[in-house]
Amino acid sequence: MDRIKVFKKKIPLYRKEPWIFCEEVLQFSPDSWQLEVLKDLVNHTHVSVRSGQGVGKTGLEAAVTLWFLTCFPFPKVIATAPTRQQLHDVLWAEISKWQTKSPLLKQLLKWTKTKIYMRKFEERWFATARTATKPENMQGFHEDYMLFIVDEASGVADDIMEAILGTLSGKHNKLLMCGNPTKISGVFYDSHNRDRAHYKTHKVSSMDSSRTSKKNIDMLLDKNGKDSDVARVRVYGEFPRAEADTFIPLEIAELARDTNLDTPKDITIGDLGVDVARFGDDETVIASRIGDKVFPLKTYRKQDTTATTGYVLKAAKEMKKKNPQLKWIYIKVDDSGVGGGVTDQLKEKKIEQGLSYIRIYPVVNNGKANDPEHYENVGTEQWGVLRETLNDNLSAHLQGEKSTVDLPTDEKLISQLTTRKYRMTSKGKIVLERKEDMKKRGLQSPDRADAVVLSFYRPKDKISILM
């Protein structure tokens, strides 16, 4: 049986497991991070990868191009980059290299300087190279199976990225963005921050790649400093330092998200943070924490205060049942607005049901902070407690110690934690950006973040406990 017949029989497998296509057709063995990206491309439409230099992102882009081009019917693959040199001399040349290595793909595909197409189907079955210089270069493509590959995505202008996103309307349309994270604005940055709930994101450090030259890395670090923005972008795959007015940097939140701790068995206090919404687009969120481990969030929409009270009590009882060593469960409720009704009902139900292990803290965000010298109000101080906890976690990590803070894998949570800004008052106090101002910037209300923040907050004023 000739190789084309064998290939056609294996296409259903290759579509579901592109890493097998890479190994069998291209003789390309994916690194572990490349394997994870390939898995995400099978199941998701939008994938974004930020990385240091030399980790193999161009090779991955080439493999993905050839996989999609040969394993799906009548596809269109549009490869783009900010400059002609990057697109043609780097990415397009890499695609040519892997296609030429494969006897099968040399037989199936024809390569030119701007196009690779399936023989006999030149008009509808192809990959094309389009420099990201004008939005119209990215428009006019329509097909059931379509893939955009954006190389050095930080350098692609927003109007061009918006044109690409607007083109991706089909069920089987996909986007893969890769690049060094050089800018703290734009679509690529947003895909790892405010819009990350819509993407599968990856970060790849040059330090962790077998493909990079450790000698060159050491030279770069010696020249620029281990904590420099050059090192962050070119080595660690981190964005430059966050804007001066961003309260919680992305890197410290991601570190905690990527930690997986066992539930502590020697801690006798559990915490529930409750951010209450009623009706509308906002969420009611319950965050459960034991020690520095936060469990998956419970979220609800369009619930009245009675239903919310029931959900909170259920969460407290489940926590106690699963963790019998707990002597107390502290329930901290945002007492502003409709949250006050939940606080009142919790107090009543606690007495009615004899839940003596529960302690209820009503938290008024606009109230006076326990540390009034540094924080304008309680709400800002709460966020400050979590930021300090995450910073301590980062310091321990950098010293080679085990990370101790575990946040759930929840992209909306990470986005909300890392997009809120702050300012200094005329008296030198820190005050958080108002939620109304966040919404004016096109952001969601940080309901999930607020619930987690509440779960970490420990009021010093014990008088506020409703016994």
C-alpha positions, 0 to 999 in steps of 0.5 A: 500500500502506498504512503498516501493511502496509509496516510488517509487511513490515519487522518482521523487519528492525526486530527485527534492526536497531532503529536502522532502526526508530528512524529510519524509524518514530520519526524518532529518530536514535541517537547512537553510544552509543545505537546500541551499546546498541540492538545489545546489546539485540538480542543480549543479555538484560541491558544496563546503562547508567550515564551523566551527566545530559542524554545522552539516556537517557530518549529511548533508553528511550522508543525501546526501549519502542516498538520492542519493543512494536510489533515482537514478538508479544504482548509485555509491556513494564514501565517502572519508576522509583523515583518516580512523578514520574520515571516518569510526568512524565519517562519515560512522557511521553517515550514519549508524545512519540515515539509521537505524532510517528509517524503509524504508531504513532498508528494502531497504539497507544493511549496512556493515563496508565498503559498503552500497548496495541496496538489490538484486543489490549488484554489481552495486548499492552501496555506499562505503567508501574509505580512501583518501590515494592513488589516485587509491582508487578513480579511476575505478568508472564509472556510469551514476549516481555517487556522491563523498563526500569528508569530511574534504576536506582541508586534502585531498592531491591534487593528490587524489582530481585530481583523483576524479575530473578526474573521474567525467565525466558523466552528472549526476556525482556530488561532495560534499566537506565539511570541516574546511578551514585549508589550504590556498592551494589545491583543496578545497581552490581553490574551494572557490577562483580561481576556485569558478566560477566552484563551488557553494560555502557555508560558515557556521559559528559556531556562526550562527548554532543552533547545536553548543555549544556557551559555547565551542565557547566562551572558544575557543575564550577566549583561542585563541583570536577572531582574531586568525587563530584558531577562523577563521578556527574552529568557523567562517569557514574562511580560515587562514589569506591570504598569505602575498602577497595577495592584497585583502583578500577573506573575505572582498570581500565575505562580500560585495558580500553578501550585498544587498543594494537598489540603492542610490537615493541621489547620483548625480554621477554615475560611469562606469569602462571600461576594454577593450579587443579586440580579444582573450580570455580576456573580455571587461567588463563594471562595473556600480556603484552608491555610493558603489553599483556595478550592475551586470557586462556587459561582451563582447568578440571579439568586436572591439573598435567601438562596445565597444564604443557603448556598453559603451554609451548604459550603460551610457544612461541606467544608466541615464534613470533609475536614473534621479537624476544623474547629471554626469556619469564618464566613466573611461577607461583603456587607455592602448593599445586598450583602447585608441581607445575607449577613442577617440571614446567616446570623439567624440560621446559625442560631436556628441550626446550632452551627456553633463552629461558624463565625460571621464577619460582615466586611464593609469595604468603605470602612476604616482600615486596620492599617489606616496609615497605608490603606484608604479603606478596608476594601483596599486593605483586603487586597493588600493582604492577598498581595503581600501573601502572594509576594511572600510566596514569590520570594520563597519560590525565588529562594528555591523553597516550595510555593505555599499558596495555591489558587484554583485554575480559574482564568477569570479569577486570574484576570480579575486579580491582575487587571485592577489598578490603584492610586495614591491619595493626597495623604499617601494612602493606597486606594483601589480602582472603583468597580465602576471605573473598571467597567468603563475600561471594559472589564468585568466586576471582580466578583471572583477576585473579591471573594478570594480576597475576602477569604484571606482577610483577617479583621483585627477587630473581633468586635465585628464578629457576630456571635 
